[in-house]
Amino acid sequence: MLVLAVDTATPAVTAGLVELEQADPQPRVRTLASRVTVDARAHNEVLTPQILACLAESGHTRTDIAAVVAGTGPGPFTGLRVGLATAAAFGDALGLPVHGVCSLDAIAAEAWPEVHGTELLVVTDARRREVYWARYRRTGRIEGPGVCKPADLDSGDAADIAGSASHVDFFDLPVLPVETPSPAGLVRVAAPDLLARTSPRPLVPMYLRNPDAVERSYQVVR
């Protein structure tokens, strides 16, 4: 099964083509092509060209894609909206199922083989000197996602941390080298639903707070 995976929940604009196969005991996930551009203001400009570049590199066409997986955040309003709108557009144009997964879950799925203990903490940049966060055990997410200042975040029993390179050093934990959601990580999270051909749930972005931009109010002077 050829899966298109995209994520724009972090400053990294990510797109990739991933081959997913049923295997025992775990599904087999293989990245055929990927593109990552780290620019918090370039989501709209680079995501679709990255998808097309992945298709060209892998030798596939859009009609070969069987499903789409998109990171639903948490993330800033504008960037996250670009990724979900692009994923939905590809799904609609090609008649494909589009599955949304938590972007923090994708980081955890990629980092978990390197975890030394029983719990993992994942953090990403929430701006305003805050982080988006979630905690995991091997069975999955046990707390979060949430948003707060690093000083207010209890790392619990986490033995390792993964995520934003600018924020992991706020915590006295060994750092795993997974900073953003990868195409393979996104597909690993969605694999059970993809292989079972489960109907996807509606794409719902996780903003966790209101957008920075607010509508101005004007007073009429008479």
C-alpha positions as CSV (number, residue, x, y, z in Angstrom):
1,M,0.0,0.0,0.0
2,L,1.5,3.4,-1.0
3,V,0.7,6.1,1.5
4,L,1.2,9.9,1.1
5,A,2.1,11.4,4.5
6,V,2.2,15.1,5.3
7,D,2.8,17.2,8.4
8,T,2.9,21.0,9.0
9,A,2.4,21.1,12.8
10,T,5.9,22.3,13.4
11,P,8.3,24.6,11.6
12,A,9.3,21.6,9.5
13,V,7.2,21.2,6.4
14,T,7.2,17.4,5.8
15,A,6.0,15.2,2.9
16,G,6.8,11.7,2.0
17,L,5.7,8.5,0.3
18,V,5.7,5.4,2.4
19,E,5.1,1.8,1.5
20,L,3.0,0.0,4.2
21,E,2.7,-3.8,4.3
22,Q,1.1,-6.2,6.7
23,A,3.7,-8.2,8.6
24,D,4.0,-10.1,11.9
25,P,4.3,-9.0,14.6
26,Q,4.4,-5.3,13.3
27,P,3.5,-3.8,10.0
28,R,6.4,-3.1,7.7
29,V,6.9,0.6,7.0
30,R,9.4,1.8,4.3
31,T,10.0,5.4,3.2
32,L,10.4,5.6,-0.5
33,A,10.9,9.4,-0.7
34,S,10.7,12.3,1.6
35,R,11.2,16.1,1.7
36,V,11.5,18.4,4.7
37,T,11.8,22.1,4.6
38,V,12.4,23.9,8.0
39,D,10.6,27.2,7.6
40,A,7.7,28.2,9.7
41,R,6.5,30.7,7.0
42,A,6.8,28.4,4.0
43,H,4.1,25.8,4.5
44,N,1.9,27.0,1.8
45,E,4.7,27.5,-0.8
46,V,6.6,24.3,-0.5
47,L,4.2,21.5,0.6
48,T,2.7,20.6,-2.8
49,P,6.0,20.9,-4.7
50,Q,7.5,18.6,-2.1
51,I,4.7,16.0,-2.7
52,L,5.3,16.2,-6.4
53,A,9.1,15.8,-5.9
54,C,8.5,12.7,-3.8
55,L,6.4,11.2,-6.6
56,A,9.0,11.9,-9.2
57,E,11.8,10.5,-7.1
58,S,9.9,7.3,-6.3
59,G,8.8,6.7,-9.8
60,H,5.1,6.8,-8.8
61,T,2.1,8.8,-10.0
62,R,-0.7,10.2,-8.0
63,T,-3.0,7.3,-9.1
64,D,-0.6,4.9,-7.3
65,I,-1.4,6.4,-3.9
66,A,-3.9,4.3,-1.8
67,A,-4.3,6.6,1.2
68,V,-3.2,9.9,2.8
69,V,-2.1,10.4,6.4
70,A,-1.9,14.0,7.8
71,G,-0.6,15.3,11.1
72,T,-3.4,17.0,13.0
73,G,-1.1,18.8,15.5
74,P,-1.1,20.3,18.0
75,G,0.4,23.2,16.1
76,P,0.0,26.9,15.2
77,F,-3.1,27.8,13.3
78,T,-1.9,28.8,9.9
79,G,0.7,26.1,9.3
80,L,-1.5,23.3,10.6
81,R,-4.4,24.5,8.4
82,V,-2.2,24.3,5.3
83,G,-1.2,20.7,5.8
84,L,-4.8,19.5,6.5
85,A,-6.2,21.4,3.6
86,T,-3.6,20.0,1.2
87,A,-4.2,16.4,2.5
88,A,-8.0,16.8,2.2
89,A,-7.6,18.2,-1.4
90,F,-5.5,15.3,-2.5
91,G,-7.9,12.9,-0.9
92,D,-10.9,14.5,-2.6
93,A,-9.2,14.8,-6.0
94,L,-8.1,11.2,-6.0
95,G,-11.0,9.6,-4.1
96,L,-8.7,8.5,-1.3
97,P,-9.2,8.0,2.5
98,V,-7.5,10.7,4.5
99,H,-6.5,9.7,8.1
100,G,-5.5,12.3,10.7
101,V,-3.0,11.4,13.5
102,C,-1.6,13.4,16.4
103,S,1.8,14.8,15.3
104,L,3.2,14.2,18.8
105,D,2.2,10.5,18.4
106,A,4.2,10.3,15.2
107,I,7.3,11.6,16.9
108,A,6.8,9.1,19.7
109,A,6.4,6.2,17.2
110,E,9.7,7.1,15.5
111,A,11.6,7.6,18.8
112,W,10.3,4.7,20.8
113,P,12.9,2.0,19.7
114,E,15.6,4.2,21.3
115,V,13.7,4.7,24.6
116,H,15.7,3.5,27.7
117,G,12.9,3.3,30.2
118,T,9.1,2.8,30.4
119,E,8.0,6.4,29.5
120,L,8.8,9.0,26.9
121,L,8.1,12.7,26.9
122,V,7.6,14.6,23.5
123,V,7.6,18.3,23.2
124,T,7.3,20.7,20.2
125,D,7.3,24.5,19.9
126,A,4.0,26.2,20.8
127,R,5.5,29.7,20.5
128,R,4.8,32.3,23.3
129,R,7.7,30.5,25.2
130,E,5.5,27.4,25.6
131,V,5.5,23.8,24.4
132,Y,3.0,21.3,23.2
133,W,3.6,18.1,25.0
134,A,2.4,14.5,25.6
135,R,3.7,11.5,27.5
136,Y,3.9,7.9,26.3
137,R,4.3,4.3,27.3
138,R,4.8,1.4,25.0
139,T,1.0,0.9,24.9
140,G,0.5,4.5,23.6
141,R,-0.2,8.0,24.8
142,I,-1.0,8.2,28.5
143,E,-1.3,11.9,29.0
144,G,-1.8,15.0,26.8
145,P,-1.6,16.6,24.4
146,G,-1.4,19.8,26.3
147,V,0.3,23.2,26.1
148,C,2.2,25.1,28.9
149,K,5.5,26.7,29.8
150,P,8.3,24.2,30.1
151,A,8.8,25.2,33.8
152,D,5.2,24.1,34.5
153,L,5.4,20.7,32.8
154,D,5.8,17.6,35.0
155,S,7.8,15.0,33.0
156,G,6.4,12.3,35.3
157,D,8.3,9.0,34.9
158,A,9.7,9.8,31.5
159,A,13.2,8.4,31.0
160,D,13.8,10.2,27.7
161,I,12.6,13.1,25.7
162,A,12.1,13.8,21.9
163,G,11.0,16.7,19.9
164,S,11.9,20.4,19.3
165,A,15.7,20.9,19.6
166,S,15.1,24.3,21.0
167,H,13.0,23.0,23.9
168,V,14.2,19.5,24.9
169,D,17.1,21.1,26.8
170,F,14.7,22.6,29.2
171,F,14.3,19.2,30.7
172,D,16.9,17.1,32.5
173,L,16.4,14.0,30.4
174,P,18.4,12.1,27.7
175,V,17.5,13.5,24.3
176,L,16.5,11.2,21.4
177,P,17.3,12.4,17.9
178,V,13.7,12.7,16.6
179,E,12.8,16.4,16.4
180,T,9.7,16.4,14.1
181,P,7.1,14.0,12.7
182,S,8.5,11.9,9.9
183,P,6.5,10.3,7.1
184,A,7.3,6.8,8.5
185,G,6.2,7.9,12.0
186,L,2.9,9.3,10.7
187,V,2.1,6.1,8.9
188,R,3.1,3.9,11.8
189,V,0.5,5.6,13.9
190,A,-2.2,5.2,11.3
191,A,-1.1,1.7,10.2
192,P,-3.8,-0.3,12.1
193,D,-6.6,1.8,10.5
194,L,-5.0,1.8,7.1
195,L,-4.5,-2.0,7.0
196,A,-8.0,-2.7,8.3
197,R,-9.4,-0.3,5.7
198,T,-11.2,1.6,8.5
199,S,-13.2,4.6,7.4
200,P,-11.3,7.7,8.5
201,R,-12.7,10.1,11.0
202,P,-13.1,13.7,10.0
203,L,-9.9,15.7,10.0
204,V,-10.0,17.9,13.2
205,P,-7.0,20.1,13.8
206,M,-5.6,20.3,17.4
207,Y,-4.9,24.0,18.0
208,L,-5.3,23.7,21.9
209,R,-5.7,27.5,22.0
210,N,-7.2,30.4,20.0
211,P,-5.2,31.8,17.0
212,D,-2.9,34.7,17.6
213,A,-4.7,36.9,15.0
214,V,-7.9,38.5,16.4
215,E,-10.6,40.5,14.7
216,R,-10.4,44.2,15.3
217,S,-13.3,46.0,16.9
218,Y,-14.2,49.4,15.7
219,Q,-16.1,52.1,17.4
220,V,-18.5,54.2,15.3
221,V,-18.0,57.9,16.0
222,R,-21.0,60.0,15.3
